[in-house]
Amino acid sequence: MNIAEQILLFMRITRSQQIARRYFIVNGFDGTLTMLGLLTGFYVSGQVVLPVVISVCLGAAIALGMSGLTSAYISEAAERKHELKNLEQAMIADLGESAYGKASRLMPFYIALINGLAPFLIALIIITPLVIGNSHPQLLPQPLEIAALLAFLITFLLGIFLGRISGHFWLWSGIRTLIIAIITSTMIYVFSPAYV
């Protein structure tokens, strides 16, 4: 059995595919809304210095990625260890070297990777227009607005993905997540002037 087949087997044994998918959506959504919040805040403040915006967004992306990576690993490793211990007690056997034992040790890394990469990569996609606008202003004259539109689009796409998984109407699911993004952005827009 090669490595890819082993990983697929471990995912089936531990039901990690569903967990990883859920983490991807939840943390991807967090990453998108965080970037949208930052972009809206910069837009409302009128202090749009692209290198500063890029640095702040990149810092937030790295922090979200590290938070997702470490929190998921710690929680999943503890859960898998607990499940393995319960199974060993029920079977009165050491399962450390069994397929389930190996899966219990490997899958927390896999889930943590998904959990950390989802917000980080989505944030990088969203700030791409800022980087292009900073290095080639003639290509993207309004990079902040384009990045915000990209954040709205990704939110909508995550909603569609969630709708397809849950079996709900994909368009309504996409619109629902888009409404959440619009409400978030509007709240920042409404409340920010009081402090600017």
N, C-alpha and C positions, 0 to 999 in steps of 0.2 A: 504494500500500500504506500503510495507516494504522499508527500506532505499535503498537497491540496486535498486528496481524498481523506486523509486523517483529519484535517481541519473541518471538512464537511461532515464527517462522522461525529466529531466532537460537538459541532454546532447542533446536530440533530439530537444527540444524547442529552445535552444540557438546555436545549430549547433557546440557545443564545441568539439565533437569527432574529426572532421576534423582539427580544430584549434590545439588541443592537439597533434594529430598525426604529424602535420607539425612542431610544436615546438619540439617534440621528435626527429625528424630527423635532424632538423637544429642544435639544441643544442647538440645532440649526435655526429653529425659531428664535431662541434666545439671542443667538449671534446676530440674526437679521434685525431684530427689534433694537438691540443695543447699538448697532451701527446706525440705524435709522434715527434713534434718539440723539446720538452724537451729531449726526449730520444736520438734523433739525435744529439742535441747540446752536451749532455754529451759524446756521443760516439766519436764525432769529437774532443772534447777537450782532450780526453784521461784521464780525471779526473773522473774515475768511482769508486766512493766510495759508495757502495750500500745504506747505511743508509742515506747519503746525497741525493742521487737520489730519494729515496723513500720519504723523507721529502719534497723535492721540488715538486715532482709530487703530493703528497697528499695535499700540500698547494694549488697548482694550482687547483686540483679537488674540494676542499672545496670552493675556491674563485669562480670557474665557477658555482658550484651548488648554492651558495648564490646569485650570480649575476642573474642567471636564475630565481631563485625563486622570488626574490624581484622585478626585472624589469618586469617580466610577471604579477605578481599580481598587481602592480601599474598601468600598462597599461591596462590590462584586466578589472580591477575594474572600471577604468575611462570610458572605452568603454561601458561596460554593464550599468553603471549608465546613461550615455548619451543616449543609446538606450532605456532604460526604461523610461527616462524623455520624449523623443520624442513620444514614444508609448502612454504614459499617456496623453500628450497634444493632440494627435490625437484622442484618445478615450474619452477625457474629464472625466477621472476616475483615482482613486488612485489604482495602481496595486501592491502596496507594499506587500500585503499578498496573491497575486495570485501566481499560479505556476510559471509564468514568472518572477514575482518579486523575489520569493525565488531562482529561478534558476540564476537570475542576481547577487544575492549576493553569492551564493555557487560556481558557476562555475569558477570564478577567482581563488579560492583556488585550485581547481582541476587542472586547466591549469598551475598555478604556480608550483604546485607539480611536474607535468610531466616535465615542463621546467627546473626545478632545479635538479630533480633526474636523468634525461637523461645523462647530461655530467658527473655528479658525479659518478653514478654507472658504466658507461662505462669506466671512468678513473680508478676506483677501479679494474675492470676486467683486464685492461691493465697492471696495476702495480702489479698484483698478482704474476707473475713470478719473479719480483724483490724481493718481500717479501719471497717467497719460496727459491729463490737463496741465500738470505741473511741468512736465518735460517738453510737451508739445502743445502749447496753449492755442495754436492755430487750428489744431484738430478738434479739440473740445473746449469751446469758449465758456461753457457753463458746466464744469465737471461736478460741482456739488449737487446741482439739480439732477444731473444724469445719474449720479451715484444713488441719490435718494429714490429716483424712479426704479433703478435696478433693485433696490432693497424692497420696494413695493412688489415688483415682479416676482422676486424670489419668495416673498411671503405668500403670494398667490399660488405659486408652483408647489410650495410645501403643503399648502392646503389641498391642492388637487391630489398630491401624492397620498396625503392622509385620507382623503375621501375614497380613493381607489382601494386602499388597504382595508378601510372599515366597511366598504360596500355601500357607502352613501353616495348620493349624486355628486360627482366630482366638481361640477361648476359651483354648486351651492357651498361645498366645502372650501373651495378656493376663495369665493367671495367672502365667506365668513372670516377667514384668516386675514384677508385684505382689509375688511372693516376694522379688525383689531389693530392693524398697523395704522390705518387712517386715524382712529381714535387716539392712539398713542402719540402720533405726530401732532394732532390737533391740540391735545392737552399740553404738550411741550410749548407749542406756538402760543396758546392762550395764557399760560401761566408764566412764561419766561419774561415778558416785558416788565413785570413788576420788579424784577431783580436786575434788569439790564440798565 
